């Protein structure tokens, strides 16, 4: 079963607030599925996506949807080898996140 399907099926998991997906080899298609699930599961406080294989475009989809999460406090995007250089979709997603999110306390982009 895919993570996005699991999150969508189990919306009644009110205590799930931290999601550590470090080193899970998530690609852009996985990021897109996760982004979709995060629109529904909006009580995630901490999300660790470090050391995955997605590009800036995949990460941007997750960040865009996290902009609508009123609880997000920490996002870890460090050590993502395929995210490099300037990418307009990621810049736009981060801008949206900063404009809409008041709960964000920590954004880790590199270590």
Helices and strands as residue ranges (DSSP letters): H 3-9, E 18-20, H 28-40, E 46-48, H 56-66, E 74-76, H 88-100, E 106-108
